[in-house]
Amino acid sequence: MGEWAIRVADLRKQYPGRDGPIDAVNGLDLEVRVGECFGLLGPNGAGKTTTVEILEGLNKPTSGDVEVLGRRWESQATEIRERIGVTLQETRFPEKSTLLELVGLFRGFYREGLEPEDVLGRVSLDGKANSYVEQLSGGQQQRLAVAVALVGDPELLFLDEPTTGLDPQSRRQLWDVILDLRNRGRTTVLTTHYMDEAERLCDRVAIVDQGKVIALGSPADLIARLGGEHVVEFAVGGGEPPPDPSCFAELSTVLGTRAEGDGYALTVGAPHRAIPALLDYLEAAGRPLARLTTRQVSLEDVFVALTGRHLREEEADAARASKPGRRRRR
Amino acid sequence: MSHYHPLLGLYVSRLREFYRQPARLFWVYGFPTVLALGLGLAFQSRVPESVQADLVRNAASDPVEKVLRDYDAKARAGRKQGVQLRVVPEDEAMKRLRTGKTPLVVVKATSGAITFRYDATRPEATSARAAIDAILQREAGRVDPIRTEDTVVNEPGSRYIDFLIPGLIGQNTMGGGLWGVGFLLVNFRIGKLLKRFTATPMPRRDFLLAILLARLTFLVPDVAVLLSLGVFVFGMPIQGSLWLVALVEVVGALAFAGIGLLIASRAQTTETVSGLMNLVMLPMWIFSGLFFSAERFPEAAQPFIQALPLTQLLNALRAIMLEGAGPTSHVVLVALGVLSAWAVGTFLVALRIFRWQ
């Protein structure tokens, strides 16, 4: 099987749409190494789920080359299915099944696999083994979905937005499960639109937008590509029209500028030099400082820098609402 | 316990899902039982119903009242048709007639003449008039030239309940097949469970086979509950072979499971599937002879009605249970043929167009 768990070249998927065909996936290339946790990151509708479903054999590509665990869906579908584990977004398992029965049912589909009891222990649901599915919380149901995916002892695991809609504590519990899998050397492909999740869990990340990979690398790599490691966010007061972000480009150690909500975000190399320069500039321009914060650069900044848009629509909408008529693309 | 064969695992999980839902148990077993009991008691054969009449109270009404009351007492003792009489003032009698509370008002004038007031379009009014007229005429001395005798037919096997029980068994088979297969599959599709199953090496054939086997398993209590109700509560005789009943039921259940599968093959929402179910079931409830014989519909509609699977299932069940039809009788052969055609046809089409995702 070699080094690659997944190889995808020039993958395309076209759906018929009302105003002509829609390219959900538009020339996507991807290589996932054996043993890594690989993140597909992107906003809703970027083509992540379509891509993953093609990899899982649940959807057929319009064109392109797909190899999973060194095999092809056209000729070796059952062999691939024996070796992969899948969680979908929001699977509703039969309510009146106990956890043990459900995991046992799925165990029966695989020639080789793990003991259902052990798998439930792996996701910390062993105490609930004899409860009905309907008695689980949302976070527990997601962990159950992971347990069901693990029971065939897969070489490759797909997790499609595993923590969407979960409370912070449930998210952390699920992260622990995924980190545990990574430590056991299992290949995992994870889609998410949470940046912190990808930074925390993934060895490498592909940022997907409009059906293409627009950036690829480890989270640290991608962040480093922005140049600076810090973001200075501020807003200015005064009734005047707001200054253009480019005004701040010449300040000491500033590497990137953009408008952000009702203020600005500067990517800087050294905050202790950039902030005094910024304060001096505002003082000279006669604009009072309304707020000022600094933080570490995140993958979110990488995404905004690449696309001019936020990952999650609600944040983008909030930003748009606060700045009518202004486009933040650069 | 965990290392089930996929088919066995799927089959057992279907059974569990069913018996762990008390509400479903009620709709499948409780409801038809209550319906059969209710209709059975309502149409139970008993003493012929009394005729009903109001007599206007006046100076001449007393002797008439006495004649009718005496007749009634004698009739009831002999389990024959009596007279249920009310003696009321004229105003009230006329009001009760207008509002349909009594079918007949009898007025005896002081001159001796008797007037009947009634609406001739109401059958119970004309029969009450005829009965009371005859009683009063005989009492006054009329002698009937011919002696007549009544024999009431009340044999088990020919009562309404005997007609109804096979109907309810057939309709339960239809409901079980359509809901138990169609609704279930659409719910699985909506919950992405079908998709989740197809992402495993599970043989798809096993999945559908497990649903069918579970359906045939549920058929046993389905039929047994209603059949024992008929036999043990209503004393319904079963003339033909129970094995033949079982065979017809199995083929019928497969036909309805095929229709359920066809309905579910593309539907994406519960609204769509419920609508389709009703579209399919409503004509059969009306035309297939569930509550009254399908032969009452016009001749021109018969080819359509006889092609419906429920019609054929009910024809065969009634022929076997009530008339003792054997496996080679025309009715049973036709029913088995039509039901098999439905089963094979729907499965072939459904499997071709079925959407797993």
Interface residues (C-beta under 8 A of the other chain):
Chain A: E56 G57 L58 N59 T78 R81 E82 I84 V86 L88 Q89 E90 T91 R92 F93 P94 K96 S97 L100 E101 L102 V103 G104 L105 F106 R107 G108 F109 Y110 R111 E115 P116 E117 Y132 V148 G152
Chain B: M1 S2 H3 Y4 H5 P6 L8 G9 L10 S13 R16 E17 R20 Q21 I190 G191 K192 L193 K195 R196 T198 A199 T200 P201 M202 Q357
